[in-house]
Amino acid sequence: MVQEKGTISIHTENIFPIIKKFLYSDHEIFLRELVSNAVDATQKMKRLSSLGQAKGELGELKVEVSLDEAAKTITISDRGIGMTADEIKKYINQIAFSGATEFMEKFKEAKDANEIIGRFGLGFYSAFMVADKVEIQTLSYQDGAEPARWICDGSTEFEITEGSRTERGTDVILYINAENEEFLSQHKLQEILEKYGKFLPVPIQFGTKTDHVEDGVDEEGNTKYKDVEVPNIINNTAPIWTKAPAELKDEDYLQFYKELYPFSEDPLFWIHLNVDYPFNLTGVLYFPKIKNDFEIQRNKIKLFSRQVFITDEVKDIVPEFLMLLHGVIDSPDIPLNVSRSFLQADKNVKQINS
């Protein structure tokens, strides 16, 4: 593979300063975006395989997030479809290096950064909110594909060279900048992954945990135990709202309620939603035991889009009289990166409310 370097001569400016400037207030979403991309690539791989369009073993399909505090890197790895060097040029470079003025002109009606990202598929670039340099190592599932590496420091220069990845899939490596070193914390990353990725449809592994397992018996006949390191999977890939009510028992609904609200009393009853016209919407809404402190009960409905957590501020979606309910609403018709200003304007949101 020929090494390639490039700069963009038409505009000296590019999109990265805009991303840094606009997104500074909510920079934890970089992890949601990159993990969502990895999940999408994994699901595409599963689909291609089921259609017979991809050869070879699927292997274990999961997304791994790893932290290297010494190197100051966060890596998001998947075994999805991967990319060729040409696809990197098509999907990564074209957006990044369109001139900033032209970019802003195009999107000037967007109210804020979350909306810009959500509407224009810029999720990958949220990486530059927290990283000085981003590297992609990738190998496409296609027969005879060669591994490719893309690296960029958030200026107008990028480099594509031969990559080192030997298995199908993609690594996105973020070299975290000095202002964002708070993200180089195991605890912080786990918290963000659990917030946005708790119900993603592909297993998300973050490090390992120690499990205490049986290891035979000793001479006196007592069970022996040993500690083993096992993958720390942070999500439940098939939450109850993705299943048919006929498959579920009352205890499944109650168990899920406890998962969402660990310290609450059992609800009075619940409704399992499954709407497919005029928009798609699934979910489970619970009627809690009402106490006198109404205010404390509010903001207990979580909004998801394809199992990715969006927000728990749902006053623009749920009519006022239902605001005391608890539970989950999931709609692929809601744009993924909705911000509150965008929620009110979106026609699907208005329909859902009605």
N, C-alpha and C positions, 0 to 999 in steps of 0.2 A: 504494500500500500504506500502511495506517495505521501510524504509529509506535506502538509499544507498550512500556510499561515495567511492571514488576511487582515486587511483593515478596510474600513468603509470610507471612501473618499468624498462622497457627495455631502454628507453632513458630519461635522466633527462631533456634534452632540448626539446622544442616544438615549435610550429609554431608562437606563439604570438610575441616573440621578432622580428621575421622576418617581421610580419605584421606592427609592430610599426616602424621598421627601414625603410622598403621600402616605406611605404605609408605616411610618415610624410609630404611630400610636398603637398599632395592634400587631406587633411583629411576631407573636407566637404562632400566627396562622401559617408561617412558612412550613411548619411541620405537618399541619393538616393537609396543605396543598401537595407536598412532596409524597406523603404517604398515600394520599388519594390517587395520585398519578401512578404510583407503584401498584396499587390495588387494581386500577383500570388495566394496566399492562398485563397483570396476572390473569384477570378475567378474560381478556382478549385471547390469551394463550389457551385457556381452558376451552373457550368457544371454538377456536381454530382446530384444536385437537378433536373436539367432539364432532366437528364437521368433516374430519378426515383431511384437513388442509395442512396439518403440521405433522411431520414424522417424528419418530423417536419417543422416548419416555417423557412423560410430564415431570416426573420426580416430585419432590415435596414442594408444594406451592405455598409459600409464605412470604411475608415481607419482613425484613430484619432491619431494625434501627440499632446502630451501635455508636458508642461514644468513646473517643480516645482523648482523655483530658490532657495528656502530655503533648500530643500533636495538635491539640485544639481543633479536632475535627468531629463532625457528626456525619455518619454515612447511612444512607437509606438504600437498601439492596432488595432487588426482587428477582424472581425467575420467570419474568413475563416474556413478552415478545421481543424485547431488545430493539436496537436500531442499527442500521448500516450508516456508514459515513454520509451517504447521500441524504438519508432521512434526518440525520442531525442537522445538516445544512438547511433542509426544508423546514423542519419543525422548530429548531432552536434559533438558528441565526436570523431567519427572515424577520421574526418579530423583534428580536433584540436590537437589530441594527437598522430598523426603520427610523428615520430621523425623529427627534423628540417633538419638533414643532408640528410635523405632519401627524404624529401620534396624538398630540393634545387636540389638534384641530378636529380629528376624527371623533374623539371621545369627549368633547367639551361638555356634552349634556350630562355626563356621569356626575353624580353628586359627591361621591367620595371614592377612596382607593379600593375598598372592598368591592364596590360595584364595578370598577374598572377591571379588576382581576376576574371577577365572576363572569362578566359578559364577554371578555375577549380571550379567555383561555390562557391567561398569563400566569397561571399558578406556579409554573416552574421558576419564574423570575422573582417570586417572593423570597427565594434563596438569597438574593443579593441584599435583602434587608438586614441579614445577620452575618453575611460572609463577605470577606475581602476577595475571595477567589473560590470558584466553583469548578469542580472537575466531574466529567461524566466518563465512566468506563462501561462500554456496552458491547454486547454480541447478539446479533439478530438470530431469530429462530430459522431464518431462511437457509436453505441448503447452500453450502459453500461460502457463507458469509464470513467476513473477516472482522476481528474485534476492532473497535474504534475508540479513540480517546479524544474528548473535547475539553479544552480548558480556557477559562476566561477570568480576568481579574476585575470585571465590571467597568472596564474602559471600552474603547471601540475595537480593541484587538482580541482576536481569539486564535486558537491553534487547534487543528485537527491532525492527529498522528495515529499510528497504529496502536491499538489498545492491548491490554494484557489479560483481559477477561477470557477464561477458558470455557465457562459454562454460559448457556443462553441466559439473557437477562441484562439488568442495568444496575450499576452502583452510581449514586449521586453523592459526591463527597464535598462537604461544606467546610471551608477553612474559616472558622468563626473569627469575626473581627473584635477588636479590643472593647468596643462599646457594648457588645452582646455576650460577654463571657458568662453572664448569668445562665445561659443555655448550656454551658458545659457542666451541668450538674445532673447526676443520675436522677435525683428526686424531682427536679424541675421537668425533665423530659418525660419521666413516667407520668407526672401529673397532666401534662399537655396531651400525651398519647391517650390517657384514660378519658380525658374530657372529650376529645374529638373522635377517638377511634374505638371506643368501648364496644361498638356493635358493627364494626366493619365486616364485610362478608368474606374476607381472606384473613387467615391467622396473622397477627402482628406480634413478632417476637422482639422483646427488648431485654437483652442480656439473658442471664440465667438465674435460677434460684436453687436453693438447696432443698432436696427432698429427703425425708427420713424413710428408708424402705427396708423391708424384711430381708435378712441375709442368713437364712438357715437357722439352725439351733446349736446351742453350745452343749458341752458334755452333760450338764444337768437337765437338758431338755428345754431350756429357756430360749425363747425367740431372740435371735441376734438382729441388730439393725445396723445399717450403714448410711452415711450421708452421700447422696449423689447429686451432681449438678444437672438440672433439667432446664429446657428452654422456658423462659418466662413469657408465656402468651398472655397478652393483656386484654384480649377481646373475646366476646361471645359472638361467633359468626352467624348464628341463626336465632336472633331474638324472636320472641313470640309473635310480634306483629307481622313477621314474614311467613308465618304458618297459617294454615286454615283453622278456623275455630273448631271444626270437627276433630282435629288432631289433639286438641288441648283439654285439659281437665281444670277444674276450679283451682287446684293447688298450683298449677303452672302459672295462672294469672296472679295468684297471691305471692308466689315465689318471685315473680318478675317485679311486682310492686315493691317487695322488700329490697330487691337489687337496686331499684331506682331511689327508694326513700328508706334507708336502713332503719331509721328510728321512729317510723310512723306506725300508728295503729292500722289494723287491716281496714280496707275500704268497705263501703256498704255494698256497692255492686260496680259493674264495669260494662263498657260497650266496646266491642271489637269492630273497628271500621274497615270497610273494604270497598272503596268507591272506584269505578273505572270510567265513569262518564259524568260530566264533561271534562274531567281531569282525573289523574290518578292520585289516590290518597289511601294510605293504610295507617293503622295505628290502633292503640288501645287507650281509652280514656276511662279513668276511675273516678267514682264519686266518693270523696273522703268523708270520714266522720267529721261533721262540722263542729268546730269549737267556737268560742266567742271571739277569739283573736283572728278575725277574718283576714286582716292584712298579711299576717304571717303565711297564710295559705296560698297567697297569690304567686304567680310566676313559677308554677310547678309543672307546666306543660313544656316538654322539650321538642323542638322542631328538628327533624332530620331530612336530608335529601339523599336517597339511596344509601341509607345507613350511616351517612356522615353527619355528625352533629353540626347544626348551624347556630342555633340560639335558643335561649329559654325566655326571650322577650317576645311573646306571641300575641300581644294585644291587638295587632293589626290583622291577625288571621282568625283568632277565635272571638266570636261575639262576646260582648261584655258579660252577659248573664252566665256564660259558661266558664268564666275565668277562674272559678273556684275549683274546677276539675284538675286532676293530676294526670300524668301519663305522657304519651308519645304520639306525635303525628309525623308521618314520613311521606313526602311527596316528591317524585322526580321532576314534577312540573315547576317546582320552586327553584330559581337559579341558585347554583351551589353556594356562591359566596354572598348571599343576601346580606345587605346591611339594613339597618332599620329604615333608613330613608328610602331605600329601594323597595322594601316590602310593600309600602303603601301604594307605590306606583304600579306594581306588577299586576297585570290583569288576572293571572291565575290566583293570586292572593285574594283579589276581590271576589272571585268566584267561590273560592273555598270558604271565605267568610259568609257569603250568602247561603 
